[in-house]
Amino acid sequence: MAEPSGIYARRAALQLLDAVLRRGETLDQSFHGATRSVRKPADKALARALVSEALRWLPDLDRLIDSATKQNLPDDAKVRSVLRLMLAGWLRLGTPPHAVIATGLPLLSGGPRRLAHGVFSTLNKQEVTLPPVPSLPEQVEQRWAGHLGKRMELIAAGLAEPPQLDLSLRDPDQTAHWTNQLSGDSLMAGHVRLARGSAVENLPGFGTKDEAGAWWVQDLAASIPARLLGAGEGRYALDLCAAPGGKTMQLAAQGWKVTALDISKRRLDLLKQNLQRVDLKASTIRADALTWEPKHQFDAILLDAPCTATGTCRRHPDVLHRIGPRQIGEMAELQAQLIERAAGWLKPGGSLIYVVCSLEQEEGEDQAVAVNAAGLELTPDPIRSDELPAGLEPTGQGWLRTDPGMRGDAGGLDGFFVARWRKS
């Protein structure tokens, strides 16, 4: 008997969900292996969409499952994972209930199959719905309560839908042209925002003969740190942990002589390809920033430090379930080491930008406080309102904190922390 259409996507989705929740892998790390036997690109995309929606709404899906069982299923039970995917398909992707049952139940056998059928049928008859805003995992709420407070509800609302597509332009003077050409919206000079689902490589300006490399994909919040360094005017900038190159391309377009350093050969190769596509130049170095020593000092250093990336939870909802105190502590220790080394490579009067795409206090505010107390000859250089997109404001300390709850009407922002110092 032929298997129902879509079963391959569901099998891959189940593997992906297990990789994230049980093994702590990222969706990106596990995607290729889990979908190796899935032939159709549409089925690969469906597998990712199912898992992403299940992870966005996991606490709420689990509450529904628990409401229809006499005893709560173990968190790691296969039948719970299958039900999560079945409900995500029905309630988030609009899959008809009969198709959900036909493609979900074959993932199970014996008693669990009957149990899953009973639970799903009960919830279907009750015509259950998800809340308007996803619930954050309990451990995430506990971590964020102190420094994010009431913003957590706005952040959760920002997770309800995947983000739109942001582009950074090589030439900010062409903002009106590309906004019109791409039928997008612009939230500041040098930026265009498009509806989600756009096939990037097919858009005008990506690789067309006359206007190739006019822009690159980069979240609006991710584009702010390089903007804070202003025009390079031929001065020397170091982009630490640079790949895949969005900030390197920005700095080069702003007139800096950029050295881009990264430890990953694969990611550095991607950076080189991106530079070539947009016709910008930078010196690239593959090295570990903890052992590398530069031949000269720099006028500016942009340290986009390795981090837990919890600020990217809109597009990578797995971070809400993989990251805990151990990972945060390890990253905070590495970040402190990188800041100390970067401070020594800066010319007197030079600028250091520290940035992480994390919503964790230990990786953001705590690091900035530690820098100010560390005797690194770094004087705070507060970020000003007039340097930021309309609607964003620096904190009282002169730092910038963005999160997925900001600019809700325009589609949101990734979560970043940014601070700036000047070498005395």
C-alpha angles and dihedrals in degrees: 000000000000117000117244119265110265097031091113091057091050093050090051091046091053091052091049093050090050091049091054101040101035105028100029094233124150120249089242092053095050101035099087095048095044094049098039092111094042107100105184118075088215090058091049089052091048092052091053093045092051093050094043092053092045090053094045092054101027099127091047094046090050091052090054092049092048091050090062100046130075091220125026113255117237112268091241097043112128091225091058091052092049091049090050090056093044092052092044090054093049102038101033108025097034097237110167113252094242090055091047090055094044093053100033105048095056086067088070137049137201120357097355089059092056091044093051091048091051095047094047093045091051093051091045092053090048089052090225121191137196121248118262091251125040117243116241117234111267094244090052092051090051092052096046100039096087102052103020099037113159091010089075091080090051091047090051089051089052089057094059093091133027113258127265121246118273123197129195115211124224089218114036089195087070094059096112092046095052094040088058095039092052096037090235140129128252125216095183141353111297094023135101126178121204134187116273116263098046112147098236099202091054096053122105112263097029099094109337116139099245101035104025119160097012093144146003134214112265132146112248092240091050090056095058101076095060090045088058090066092060126198116356098205090195096310123137123263131180119211106199119203084006107169136142083029113232093130092040090056091047093052092047090049089051091058102261123140096233131205108194115199127188135155097219118084092197093051092043090053088054090051090053091050091050092050091050093049094053093039096239128135134224136153110249126206128184107211146119108263090213092065105021120104122199123226092228141011124262136233091219137013125197109197108193091181127207107260145160090271093219087147089071093061092121092067097022106040090168089081089070090064104031102049124083141150094291095057092042092051093048092050094046090054092050092047092053091052092049093049091052092050093045091052090060093054095056125101118234106275091021124133128241119197116194116195137170130176090223135115092204118114092216091060096043125022095021091053092051092050090049092051091054090053098041102081094236094144089249118138117199112255103195119222111241129220092238090061093059135075114269111279096030122103132186120243121258088265092055095255127125123234119181127179141178091263093066123097091010094170090056097045106272138262136257116255114263138164117207131181132172134206136178123220111243 
